[in-house]
Amino acid sequence: MDPNGEIVEEAEEDNGFRRFDVVSDDSDHHYVKLNRTANSDADCFSNAASGVYSKIMQEWKILEKNLPDSIFVRVYERRIDLLRAVIVGAVGTPYHDGLFAFDLAFPPDYPAHPPQVHYRSFGLRLNPNLYANGRVCLSLLNTWVGRKKEKWDPSQSTVLQVLVSLQGLVLNEKPYFNEPGHGVLPGRTLIAAHFRDRALFILEACNAYTDGRVKVGYYRGDGSSSSSSSSSTVHVSHTFKTSMQKVFPDLVHTFTRNGASLGNFVEQVKQDRKKASSQTQAAVHKKQGIAIKFISKLKMILGLKKSRKSNGVVGSTANNRTEIEG
């Protein structure tokens, strides 16, 4: 985007998608009906001479030049008041390789007030700050408590800061420490391609987490951990292992339908788990065998003692009788 508002063609990113791009279809945006009422100040979004229009163009330039590799943004050529962002979960977090979509809408008095942000949750709540109804709790958006310097500042705050904060402060390594709190998505091709490309890695990671070989969020792709503090084995709760074993077949089915190449990975996992199950059963049988032998010996010992005790009583009784008779 040049200073005159013209779209400048740029080379595509390595994965075939620009991190920042202008698109035309805004039909399924959460805020598509916002700023469209008869008494709205929608003119500020179409009048290139308005301060709001100029500020939003500045935001576009900042995003176009400074987006990190793991954040993708789509703006709309006919609705500059709308924006959609997709954030890739960072390494070292429970959200690693997940995709998280947010719909943003600029208010008519922007930047006096922060943009509205809606989280595309699809009915799931995966973070204390991201609600199933789409609510986003973040101090920078003035939707959560915070110190003055953490709140929205009309003279300094930007959409880029909002997106980076969502990735770094909300979708972080330990989300449980966070303060409590229909249509086709433009970019579905990006989503499908992402999971097609990362499917095998994600499944390998899930398998490693289930086996306790790697701490969640630290799988590197070679079976090792990217955390220097991680031990060779990690404790895996029965609940987590059971949950992963239930969701694993669904992941495989979905990734396969999406066109992911999984090779013989799934079959290998089945063989490994069958082998592990056989070894576990063998160990249980061995322990049971040892226990049975121990109990048998214990019974023999108790039986001998009982026999000896009985013999002693009988003998004593016979002697007493002899003495009485004598």
C-alpha positions in Angstrom: 0.0 0.0 0.0 1.5 3.3 -1.1 0.9 6.7 0.5 -1.9 7.3 -2.1 -3.8 4.2 -1.0 -2.7 2.1 -4.0 -2.0 -1.6 -3.6 1.6 -2.5 -4.2 2.3 -6.0 -5.4 4.9 -7.8 -3.4 6.6 -11.2 -3.7 4.8 -14.0 -2.0 6.1 -15.4 1.2 8.0 -18.7 1.2 4.8 -20.6 2.0 2.9 -19.0 -0.8 1.0 -16.5 1.3 1.6 -12.9 2.0 1.5 -12.0 5.7 -0.4 -8.9 4.8 -2.9 -8.7 1.9 -6.0 -6.8 0.7 -9.0 -9.0 -0.1 -12.5 -8.3 -1.3 -14.8 -10.8 0.4 -15.9 -9.5 3.8 -19.2 -11.5 3.9 -18.4 -13.6 6.9 -16.6 -11.0 9.0 -18.1 -10.8 12.5 -18.5 -7.1 12.3 -19.7 -6.9 8.7 -23.0 -5.1 9.8 -21.2 -2.7 12.1 -20.9 1.0 11.0 -23.6 0.4 8.4 -26.6 2.0 10.1 -28.3 5.1 8.6 -27.0 7.3 11.4 -23.5 6.0 11.6 -20.3 7.9 10.9 -19.4 5.5 8.1 -18.3 8.4 5.9 -15.0 8.6 7.9 -14.1 5.2 6.4 -14.7 6.2 2.8 -13.5 9.8 2.8 -9.8 9.8 2.2 -9.5 13.3 3.7 -10.8 12.1 7.1 -8.4 11.6 10.1 -9.8 8.2 10.7 -9.1 7.1 7.1 -5.6 8.4 7.3 -4.9 6.7 10.6 -6.2 3.3 9.3 -3.9 3.7 6.3 -1.0 4.2 8.6 -2.0 1.0 10.5 -1.9 -0.9 7.2 1.6 0.3 6.4 2.8 -0.6 9.9 1.3 -4.1 9.6 2.6 -4.6 6.0 6.2 -3.8 7.0 6.4 -5.3 10.6 4.3 -8.4 10.9 6.2 -11.3 12.4 6.3 -14.6 10.5 3.7 -16.1 12.6 0.9 -13.5 12.2 -1.2 -13.1 9.0 -3.5 -10.2 8.3 -6.2 -9.6 5.7 -7.8 -6.2 5.2 -10.8 -5.4 2.9 -10.7 -3.1 -0.1 -14.3 -2.0 0.4 -14.4 -2.0 4.2 -11.3 -0.4 5.6 -12.9 -0.5 9.0 -12.6 -4.3 9.1 -9.6 -6.5 9.5 -8.9 -10.2 10.2 -5.8 -11.6 11.8 -4.6 -15.2 12.1 -2.0 -16.0 14.7 0.1 -19.2 14.7 0.7 -20.6 18.2 4.3 -20.2 19.2 6.8 -22.9 20.0 7.0 -23.7 23.7 3.3 -23.1 24.3 0.3 -25.4 24.4 -0.9 -23.6 21.3 2.1 -24.6 19.2 1.2 -24.8 15.5 -2.5 -23.9 16.2 -4.2 -21.2 14.2 -6.2 -18.5 16.1 -8.4 -16.1 14.1 -9.5 -12.7 15.3 -11.9 -10.2 13.6 -11.3 -6.5 14.3 -13.4 -3.4 13.7 -12.2 0.2 13.9 -14.6 2.6 15.6 -15.7 5.8 13.9 -13.5 7.9 16.3 -10.4 5.8 15.9 -7.8 6.0 17.5 -9.6 7.7 20.4 -10.8 4.2 21.3 -9.3 0.8 20.5 -10.6 -1.5 17.9 -13.2 -4.0 18.8 -11.8 -7.6 18.7 -13.8 -10.8 18.3 -12.1 -14.2 18.7 -13.3 -16.9 16.3 -13.7 -19.6 19.0 -15.9 -22.1 17.1 -17.6 -22.7 20.4 -14.4 -23.7 22.3 -12.7 -21.9 25.2 -9.0 -22.7 25.1 -7.7 -19.8 27.1 -8.9 -17.8 30.2 -8.7 -14.6 28.2 -10.5 -15.9 25.1 -14.2 -16.8 25.7 -16.3 -19.2 23.7 -18.6 -16.3 22.8 -15.7 -14.5 21.2 -15.0 -12.0 23.9 -11.3 -11.1 24.3 -10.0 -9.9 27.6 -6.9 -7.7 27.2 -5.8 -4.5 29.0 -4.6 -2.9 25.7 -8.2 -3.2 24.4 -9.6 -1.7 27.6 -11.5 -5.0 28.1 -9.6 -5.9 31.2 -8.1 -4.2 34.2 -4.5 -3.0 34.0 -2.2 -0.1 34.8 -2.4 3.0 32.8 0.6 2.2 30.6 -1.0 -1.1 29.8 -4.2 0.4 28.5 -5.0 1.8 25.1 -3.1 5.0 24.3 -4.6 6.9 21.3 -1.2 8.6 20.7 0.9 5.5 20.7 -1.0 2.2 20.6 -1.4 0.3 17.3 -3.1 -2.8 15.9 0.3 -4.5 15.6 0.8 -4.1 19.3 -2.7 -5.7 19.9 -1.8 -8.7 17.7 1.6 -9.2 19.3 0.1 -8.9 22.7 -2.5 -11.6 21.9 0.3 -13.9 20.8 2.8 -13.2 23.6 0.6 -12.4 26.6 -2.5 -14.5 25.9 -1.4 -17.5 23.8 1.6 -18.0 26.1 3.4 -20.9 27.7 1.4 -20.9 30.9 -2.1 -19.7 30.0 -3.5 -20.8 33.4 -1.6 -18.0 35.0 -3.5 -15.5 32.8 -5.9 -13.2 34.6 -9.4 -14.8 34.6 -11.4 -13.8 32.8 -20.8 -19.4 9.4 -19.5 -18.9 6.3 -16.2 -19.6 4.6 -13.2 -17.9 6.2 -11.2 -15.7 3.9 -7.9 -17.5 4.1 -9.3 -21.0 4.4 -6.7 -22.0 1.8 -4.0 -20.7 4.2 -5.5 -22.8 7.0 -5.8 -26.0 4.9 -2.2 -25.5 3.6 -0.8 -24.9 7.1 -2.3 -28.1 8.5 -1.5 -30.1 5.4 2.2 -29.0 5.7 2.4 -29.5 9.5 0.1 -32.5 9.9 2.9 -35.1 10.3 4.8 -32.9 12.7 1.7 -32.3 14.8 0.9 -36.0 15.0 4.5 -36.8 15.9 4.4 -34.2 18.6 1.1 -35.6 20.0 2.6 -39.1 20.1 5.8 -37.8 21.9 3.7 -35.9 24.4 1.5 -39.0 25.1 4.6 -41.2 25.5 6.2 -38.7 27.9 9.2 -38.3 25.7 8.9 -34.5 25.4 7.3 -31.8 27.4 4.2 -30.3 25.8 5.1 -27.5 23.4 8.7 -28.4 23.1 8.8 -31.1 20.4 11.4 -30.2 17.8 10.8 -32.9 15.2 13.6 -35.3 16.0 12.0 -36.7 19.1 14.0 -34.4 21.4 13.0 -31.4 23.4 13.8 -27.8 22.6 13.8 -27.0 26.4 17.1 -27.3 28.1 15.3 -27.8 31.4 13.3 -30.8 30.2 14.2 -34.2 31.5 14.6 -37.4 29.4 11.1 -38.5 30.5 8.1 -36.5 31.4 5.3 -37.5 33.8 2.0 -38.0 31.8 -1.2 -38.1 33.7 -3.7 -40.9 32.9 -6.3 -38.2 32.0 -4.1 -36.5 29.5 -3.0 -39.8 27.9 -6.6 -41.0 27.6 -7.7 -37.7 26.1 -4.8 -37.8 23.5 -5.6 -41.4 22.6 -9.2 -40.4 21.9 -8.4 -37.3 19.8 -5.5 -38.9 17.9 -7.7 -40.9 15.4 -9.8 -37.8 14.7 -6.7 -35.8 13.9 -5.4 -38.5 11.6 -8.8 -38.7 9.8 -9.1 -34.9 9.4 -5.5 -34.4 8.3 -5.8 -37.3 5.8 -9.0 -35.8 4.3 -7.2 -32.5 4.0 -4.6 -34.2 1.8 -1.7 -34.5 4.3 0.9 -37.0 3.5 1.5 -39.2 6.6 3.5 -42.0 5.0 3.6 -45.1 7.3 3.6 -43.0 10.5 0.1 -44.1 11.6 0.9 -47.8 11.1 4.2 -47.4 12.9 2.4 -45.8 15.9 -0.1 -48.7 15.9 2.7 -51.2 16.0 4.6 -49.3 18.7 1.5 -49.1 20.9 0.7 -52.8 20.3 4.2 -53.7 21.3 4.1 -51.4 24.3 0.7 -53.0 25.3 2.2 -56.5 25.0 5.2 -55.6 27.1 2.9 -54.1 29.7 0.7 -57.2 29.8 3.8 -59.4 30.0 5.1 -57.4 32.9 1.7 -57.7 34.6 1.7 -61.5 34.1 5.2 -61.7 35.4 4.3 -59.8 38.5 1.2 -61.9 38.9 3.3 -65.1 38.6 5.7 -63.8 41.3 2.8 -63.0 43.5 1.2 -66.4 43.1 4.5 -68.1 43.9 4.9 -66.0 47.0 1.4 -66.7 48.2 1.9 -70.4 47.6 5.1 -70.4 49.6 3.4 -68.4 52.3 0.5 -70.9 52.5 3.0 -73.7 52.7 4.8 -72.0 55.5 1.6 -71.3 57.4 0.4 -74.8 56.7 3.6 -76.3 58.2 3.4 -74.1 61.2 -0.2 -75.1 61.7 0.8 -78.7 61.3 3.6 -78.4 63.8 1.4 -76.5 66.2 -1.3 -79.2 65.8 1.2 -82.0 66.4 2.5 -80.2 69.5 -1.0 -79.9 70.9 -1.8 -83.5 70.2 1.4 -84.7 71.8 0.9 -82.5 74.8 -2.6 -83.8 75.2 -1.4 -87.4 74.9 1.3 -86.9 77.6 -1.2 -85.3 79.9 -3.5 -88.2 79.5 -0.6 -90.7 80.2 0.3 -88.7 83.3 -3.3 -88.7 84.5 -3.8 -92.4 83.8 -0.6 -93.2 85.5 
